[in-house]
């Protein structure tokens, strides 16, 4: 069984301090591929560099909505350059976060739209972060998302109705350990609304440790097996079929093994 962690932050402490150990434990648990996600320019550079050291590890490049205030013309030009580097397989994470509002909402909307332009130019899919801003996120995608290679809403914890809206648009949804939490019944209902061919799995490590290891800090890719075990019965399949399907989805979405780079 091989699973792909489609969204982790292996450049973040404390995981960054022991990447060989993280990878070794991950492989032993059946998680044998990783997308390490950029959240700023320097972090995106580190992600690309780290991914270059490991087979089956790739990176995304992006400016997180928390940091949208830093997304001036020069930063976006550098992001455009990073999107064309080897091992870069998606743009993001980008989107809107109206829960914390660490950056002003107009800046978040502007930088999100710019990410969509960069992804379209590079022929890459987009990794979307949306918190307390579902309608606004869809509005920008509906207005500016034509021609994208793909869209995934990461760490999805919305409703079944919201999940159906994303599926109708042809988007993917990725679920974290949140789905294992006792109070996450609405998220589990959302899983049931997603066709298996639109589903992916992630850790968002070092955050979001799943049950029964929710108190373990940090989270790491090896723990994703618990999330997969929770997702499988919600999808009406066994664990092996869940692993095969979500791995197939990730390979298709991210253009695994450099397929997208070969076309650029």
N, C-alpha and C positions, 0 to 999 in steps of 0.2 A: 504494500500500500504506500502510495506517494501522495502527499498533500503539498500544496503551495500556500505559503503565508503571503497573501497578496497585499498586506499593508502592515509593515513594522518599521520601527525607528532604531535601526542598529547603530546609528551614529549618536544616539542619546545615551548619557550616563544612566545607570551603570553598565548597560549592555556593551557600550563601546569599549569598555575596559577589558572585556573578555570575549571578543567576537569568536575566536577559535573554539572556546568552550561552549558558547551559545550554539554555534553551528553543529558541533559534535553531538550535543544533547538533542538538538532538533532532528538530526538525521536518525538518531537512535529511536526517536518517537514516531518516525514515519513522515516527518515534515522535511522535505528534501529540496525545496525551492523557496526563494524569498524575494520580495520586492521591498527594498528599503526606501523610505519615502522622504523626499526633501521638503523642508518647511521654510527655507530661506536660501539666499544665494550661497552663503558659505556652507550651510548644511547640505545643499544640493551638490556642491562640489565634493564634499566629503563622501556623500552617498555614492556618487559615480566612481570615486577612487576606491572605496571599499568594495563595491560590486565587481570592480576589475580584478579583485584578488580571489574571487570564488566562482567556481562553476555553478550555474543555476541560481546566481544572485544578480538581480538587476535593480535599477534605481529609477525614481521619478525626480523631476525637478520642478520646484514651485515656490511660491511665496504664500504662506499660510494666511488666512484672513486676519489672524491676530496681528500680523506684521504688514498688513496692507498699507499702512502709513509710510512704509519704506519703499513702496513700489513706484518710484519716479521713473522718468523716461530712461535714465541710464540703467537702473536696475532691470527694467523690462527688456532692454536691449541685451543685457548679459544673460537674462533668462532665455531669451531667444537663441543665444549661442549655445548655452548648456543643453538645450533641448535637442541639439544635433550631435551631441557627443555619443561615442560608443557606450553601450550599456544603459543609456537613457531610453526608457520604454513608455513613459507617460509624462504628462504635465500635471502638476499638482503636488501636495494637495492644495486645492484652491476652493473658493466658494464664499459663503457668508456665515458669520457667527454672531448672531444678535443676542446671545446669552451673556457673553462677557463684554462685547463691544470694545475690545482693546484698541481697535482702530475704528475711526468714524465710519458710519455706514456708507456714505457716499464714496469714500476711499475703497471700502471693501467691494462695492459694486463695480467701480471702475477697474480695479485690478483683476477681479474675476473675469470680466468681459475681455480684458487684455490677454489673460491666460487662454481663453477660448480661441482668440485669434492666433496666438503662438502655436497652440496645439494643431490647429487646422493647417497652418503653414508647414509644420514639421511632419504632418501625417501621423500624429500620435493621439491616443485616447486621453481622456481627462479623468482625474481622480477628484471627486467633489466632496467637500466638507460642508455640511449644512446643519446648523443648530439654531432652533427657534426662528428659522427663516425659510421654511419650506416653500411657501408660495412665491416669495421674492426670488429664491434660487431658480425655481421653474420658469419664472417670468424671464429671467436673463437667458436661460438656456433656450427657451422658446424663441426669443428674439435674436440671439446671437450664436446659437449652437448648430446651425446648418453646416453640413460637410465635415463634421467631426468623425474621427475614426472610431470613437466609442465613448461612453460615459458610464462611470460607476459611482454610485453613492456609497461611500465607505462608512463603516460603523453605523449602519442603518438601525435606527430604533424608533422609527415612526409607526404610523398605523397601517393596518391592512389596506385601507382605502388609498393612502399615500403610496404604498407599495404598488398597488394596481396602476396608479397614474404613471409611475416610472416605467413599469413593464410595458404599458401601452405606447410609450415613447421609444421603446427598444433599448432601454437602459438596463444596466446590471445593478444588483444590490449585493453588498458585502456585509457579512455579519461577524460580530466579535463575541467575546465571552459574555457580553451583556445578555445574550439570549439565554444563558444558563441561570441568570439571577432569579430568585424566587418571585420578585415583584415585577418581572418583565413579561407578563402574560400577553400584553399587547404586541410586544416584539415577536413573540412566538406565533401569534396569530398572523403577523405580517409575513413571517417565513412561509406560512401555508399559502399565501397569496402570490408567491413568486414561483414561476416555473423553474424546474431544476436547471434548465439550460441558461438561466439568467442569474444563477446564484454563485457567489464566491465566499470564501472564508478568510478571515484575517485575525490577527491578535491585537493590532494597534499597540504592540509592545513598545515600551515597558509599562504601558497602562492596561487596564481592563482584564486583570487575571480572572479566568473563569472559575465557576464552582466545579469541583469541590475545593479548589485551591485559591479561592478569592482573596484570602489574606496573604497569599504569597506575593512578595514584592522583591524584585520587579517581575512583571509578566515577561515571558519569552516565547519564541516560536514553538518550543517543545510542548507547551501547554495547550496548543491549539487543538490537539486531539480531543480534548474534553468538549470544546465547542462543536467539533464535527460530530461527536457522538450524540449531542443534543439535537443537532440539525437533522440528522438522518431520519429518525422516526417522524419528525414534523413534515418531512418531504415524502414519507411513505416508502423509504428505501433502506437498505442495510448500509452499514458504514463503508464497506468496500465500494458500493455503487456511488455513494455520496462522494467519496474521495476521487473516484474516476471522473465523475461528472464535473466537479468543481475544478479539478486540475485541467481537464479539457477546456473548460470555460476560461480559465486564467491564461492558458497557452494561446487560445484564440484572441482574447482581449488584448493581451500585452505583446503579442507577436514574439513569443518566447524564442530563445536561441538566436536573437539578432535578426529576425526576419524583417522587422521594420527598418533597421539600419541598412540592410542590404538594398532597400529600395530608395535610399536617400542619397 
